[in-house]
């Protein structure tokens, strides 16, 4: 069988390989994928049971087990993750080096035919795919893989933990650059870029850099104050605490019992009765917000349209997406500015118009209307100092130039402003609360350095970074009529655009019994943003926002 190697970038620099036939990926169905992956996991389970080792599913393997009791439908031959604590990982790897071939497994530790270690070891089997197509006598085979990852302990101290992650990030990146010096591909980088990397990193030994990465990752494995557990080698996994990981629970997986974290919420969630109640209650508050917003806009004759997931929910579900828990509203910039100037005065005292002026520490480049006496706490906003009630999001839409190259340059400039603002906001986090004094010099040092770092970043005015963003994003609004511009876009939190002919005039609708407005041609807008928008996403993607806590103790919803 003629094959070629297709390099797929992982974390920009390093590459894994997928077998291709005649330049095209081999196709296979989910039953073949399930059988092959399960065979690998059963072999891992057998070895671990024989030798007293402990392993667990994480990432896509865990998500598949939780939602499908099998692999996620439509996945590729490479995806699949099994994790082990470092000590068990090293023992399993030593056993596999001796026994993999005898057990019908393929152990792949190196990139291609080189002696450069893979970022993660992968364990595979070769599966028969059957005939390529009807009447074809050629019998096809494909290698299927599971990635084996070491999980290491990280310090409990927040500043020490962050410092360790930064150290790992630098080590991972350096290893990736060293490896890229040994695998030049003209399709991935220019010769000059490759030559520059070769000069800077080509003299380094990939194997020594690999060992250095592994050594740094294990630094806190024997510390008594290290209860965070995470994969940090070459890429970060979701963070879990020791009590979330252990004791492991067994979840059915294609005819076997798969060990999984005791609390799998860092990776995924299921629609439990408690979560369903949470979503429905928050949706009732959302309708109160929409009702108040619509009342003011009609009173002041200000145009708007529901957008994003709210518009998708109306078109596809006739109201809310069952697992969605917020309301998204779009406005042309002129309407948006007028609402901020006049609408806040019309709001009932039950609501709060959240802007940079009314709540200076918000990180957003758009505005919100919050319901007072409610909570909507996420990991992102938990330790930030601003109003965190259940909200309705207001997104301004600005004009885009028609010329393709001019538009490309404009979007690049807008994105620079967005990144600068977000970086400043993300650095301006609250001081962590420590219950005890630092126990080591290193901990004391990083607490001191991090405190100084946070204080310096607080000197950066996020009011000015937002002002700069707005000045760039609104550049074409003043000349839109003169130049006959017809396309408007919202740049944050995700880039979406629509033609004015598809947007205007707005249509009046009833959204879950509340009057609202949508674009003239919502299907055009949705096709641009979601493509096949009438098809439901896979089961594991039918989830709302991940909340730490919430409350809605107001008369209309408190009985729910």
C-alpha positions, -999 to +999 in steps of 0.1 A: +000+000+000+014+034-010+015+057+019+027+092+027+031+109+059+008+138+067+022+160+095-004+176+117+007+205+139+002+200+176+009+232+197+022+249+165+056+233+164+056+195+171+039+171+148+022+137+150+017+115+119-013+100+104-011+074+076-026+084+043-032+064+012-025+082-021-028+115-004-062+109+011-071+100+047-085+064+050-121+064+061-136+041+086-168+038+106-173+043+144-177+006+150-142-001+137-129+029+158-146+016+189-133-019+185-097-007+179-097+018+208-113-006+232-087-033+223-059-009+232-076+002+265-083-034+275-046-042+270-037-013+292-062-024+318-048-060+317-012-048+322-021-023+350-042-050+368-014-075+366+012-050+379-009-030+405-009+002+384-037+028+382-048+046+351-077+068+342-095+082+311-094+120+305-100+143+275-119+129+246-118+093+260-135+105+292-160+126+273-169+097+251-173+074+281-196+099+299-219+107+270-218+077+247-202+048+267-179+046+237-156+069+217-170+102+205-187+096+171-167+107+141-133+110+158-100+102+141-076+074+145-053+094+168-077+109+193-080+092+227-063+099+260-053+077+290-035+093+319-014+079+348+003+095+377+040+098+370+052+068+389+027+045+373+033+060+339+070+052+341+063+016+352+038+011+325+061+025+298+089+001+310+066-029+307+053-018+273+088-016+259+092-053+267+058-067+261+039-044+236+048-064+205+040-097+222+005-084+231-002-072+195+004-036+203+024-009+186+045+013+210+055+046+193+079+068+212+097+086+184+089+109+156+091+089+123+124+071+119+143+096+141+155+092+177+135+124+186+110+115+214+073+121+207+056+147+229+034+120+242+039+082+238+012+066+218+000+030+219-017+015+189-032-015+171-035-022+134-071-028+125-086-044+093-110-019+075-124-043+049-128-034+013-121+002+004-152+003-018-176-022-033-159-046-057-124-035-047-102-065-039-077-044-019-080-051+018-072-019+039-055-016+073-053+014+096-033+021+127-054+034+157-038+051+186-043+060+223-021+087+238-005+079+271+001+109+293+020+114+327+001+135+352+022+154+377+015+172+410+015+209+412+019+232+443-012+244+462+002+279+464-014+299+436+017+320+428+040+291+429+016+271+407+015+299+381+053+302+381+057+264+375+032+266+346+052+294+331+084+274+335+068+244+318+055+265+290+090+278+282+105+243+284+078+229+262+082+256+236+120+252+235+117+215+230+093+221+201+117+245+185+146+222+189+126+194+173+115+216+144+151+222+135+154+185+126+122+183+104+122+211+079+090+213+057+087+240+031+049+239+034+050+248+070+077+274+073+099+295+051+136+286+046+147+318+063+126+310+094+139+275+095+175+287+091+170+312+120+157+284+142+185+262+132+210+288+142+194+294+176+184+258+185+200+234+161+230+227+183+207+215+211+201+178+216+163+169+213+167+140+237+184+162+264+157+188+260+131+161+263+146+149+295+148+184+308+110+189+302+103+157+320+125+166+349+109+200+354+074+185+352+082+162+382+096+189+405+067+188+430+056+152+428+070+145+463+059+177+479+034+175+508+018+208+496+010+197+461-026+185+456-033+199+421-029+172+395-024+180+358-007+169+326+019+196+320+042+179+295+040+196+261+004+207+267-018+214+297-048+192+305-077+205+325-067+210+361-081+187+388-075+185+425-066+152+441-100+148+456-116+153+422-094+125+407-095+099+434-111+075+442-116+066+406-150+056+394-159+030+367-179+041+337-192+016+311-172+019+279-180-004+249-184-035+270-158-028+297-156-007+329-133+022+323-116+039+353-124+076+353-120+106+376-143+107+406-154+142+395-153+146+357-166+182+357-132+197+347-137+179+313-175+176+308-209+176+325-241+157+321-276+172+321-286+162+356-320+172+372-301+198+392-284+213+362-317+213+342-334+232+371-305+257+371-308+263+334-346+267+334-344+291+364-318+313+348-338+313+316-367+328+335-345+356+347-332+361+311-368+366+299-372+394+325-341+410+312-352+408+276-387+421+285-372+452+302-347+458+274-373+454+247-396+478+265-370+505+267-359+501+231-395+504+218-401+534+240-369+552+227-373+538+192-339+521+193-332+492+169-318+458+180-319+421+172-314+390+192-282+372+179-258+344+186-273+314+205-305+333+212-313+337+175-302+301+168-325+290+196-355+309+182-350+296+146-342+260+156-361+254+188-387+281+188-372+298+219-342+290+241-317+264+231-326+238+259-291+239+274-284+277+269-287+301+298-281+336+285-295+362+260-274+378+232-285+410+216-269+429+187-272+466+179-257+488+152-232+511+169-254+542+167-282+524+184-258+509+209-244+543+219-278+558+222-290+530+245-260+534+267-266+572+268-304+571+274-315+536+282-299+533+316-321+561+329-352+541+319-341+509+336-361+497+366-340+497+398-341+459+396-316+461+368-281+474+363-266+486+330-230+475+332-205+496+312-170+508+317-183+540+334-208+523+357-185+493+366-148+502+359-133+468+365-153+448+340-130+431+315-155+432+286-154+453+254-192+452+252-219+460+278-244+440+298-277+444+316-275+426+350-304+416+372-298+428+408-299+403+436-288+374+414-255+356+410-238+341+379-204+330+390-179+314+366-143+305+370-133+335+350-152+361+370-152+345+405-123+366+418-130+398+399-145+428+415-176+438+395-214+431+394-218+394+386-256+390+383-274+371+356-271+391+324-282+401+289-252+407+266-252+438+243-229+435+213-222+466+190-219+460+153-196+482+132-190+487+095-164+468+075-146+480+043-156+462+011-122+457-003-109+423+006-073+433+014-084+464+033-108+443+053-081+418+061-058+446+074-086+462+093-095+429+111-059+423+120-056+458+136-088+452+155-076+419+168-044+435+180-065+459+201-086+431+214-056+410+225-039+440+242-071+448+261-077+411+271-041+407+282-043+438+305-076+425+319-063+390+325-033+403+343-053+425+366-066+397+388-074+399+425-047+391+451-050+354+461-059+348+497-034+327+517-043+311+550-007+306+560+028+321+555+051+307+528+069+275+538+098+278+514+120+305+500+108+297+465+072+302+476+080+335+493+099+347+463+071+339+438+044+354+461+065+386+462+073+387+425+036+379+415+023+406+439+046+432+423+037+419+388-001+424+396+005+459+410+024+469+378-003+456+355-029+476+375-011+507+362-023+498+327-056+516+321-082+492+307-103+523+300-076+534+276-072+500+260-110+499+254-110+535+241-083+524+216-103+494+205-134+515+200-115+541+179-102+513+156-134+492+155-156+523+146-132+536+119-155+530+090-188+540+106-184+577+097-177+570+060-201+541+056-228+561+038-203+579+016-186+547+005-218+527+003-206+501+029-231+473+035-215+449+059-214+452+097-196+430+122-192+423+159-156+416+168-159+403+204-162+378+219-163+361+185-162+376+151-196+376+133-208+397+103-239+403+083-250+423+053-274+452+059-298+438+033-300+406+054-302+425+087-328+452+080-357+457+085-359+439+119-388+415+124-410+415+154-413+381+171-424+364+203-395+348+221-408+325+248-438+348+252-417+380+253-417+405+224-383+408+206-367+415+172-346+394+148-329+402+115-349+403+083-332+371+071-320+352+102-311+321+083-284+339+063-269+352+095-270+318+111-255+300+081-225+324+082-220+319+119-229+282+124-230+267+089-254+237+092-273+255+120-304+233+119-285+202+129-281+196+166-245+195+179-232+162+193-245+152+227-213+161+245-215+197+231-251+202+244-239+220+275-243+255+288-219+277+307-199+261+335-210+278+366-193+277+400-225+289+417-256+309+409-287+323+426-319+340+415-338+348+447-364+371+431-402+367+433-408+355+397-383+326+399-376+318+436-401+290+437-383+271+410 
